[in-house]
Amino acid sequence: MATIQNMKDAFKGETTAHAKYAAFSKKAVEEGYPEIAMLFKAASEAELIHANNHKVVLDRMGEKTPDVTPEFTVNSTKENLKDAIEGESYEFNTMYPNFIKDAHAAGNYMAQISLTYAYKVEQKHRDFYINALKALEDGNVKSLPSLYYLCPTCGNTYATTAPARCEISMTNSKLFIKIDSL
């Protein structure tokens, strides 16, 4: 069944992104870019929320969660941002839309929800990374946010302020996770 393999692939991708962005955050700190480090940290935590959601779906389907050994390379912060933009663009443009179609065709509502949550958030992450890369190239990194809020239900990521409810999952912002320290 395609949805089982898709969920395993999505779990692996999100688990890897969690580890990769945590490492990218450390590199940004080393290079003196705490604002970019904070973005990578927030995204890393959001990816973990996605991975955990995908795990719940796999568990409910009676499937074992795959063992994941994240493999990635840490480069300069500029290169890491480009890598993140590429990864998020692939997830948003190709991977998740196809996975969501398969889950819908299979009538797997839980998979559709989990995949759709990740899909909607990855677009926001891509846009955050594009803005961060532009700020880095323009020598304007200090203009970037240094505070993020994460929806614990779907991983939706908000810079600086958050609405009363998540715009994806409707979760009350009182439950949001505040990311304000490295």
Summary of the structure (lengths in Angstrom):
residues: 182
radius of gyration: 16.0
end to end distance: 40.9
largest distance: 50.1
contacts: 610
relative contact order: 0.18
helix: 66%
strand: 6%
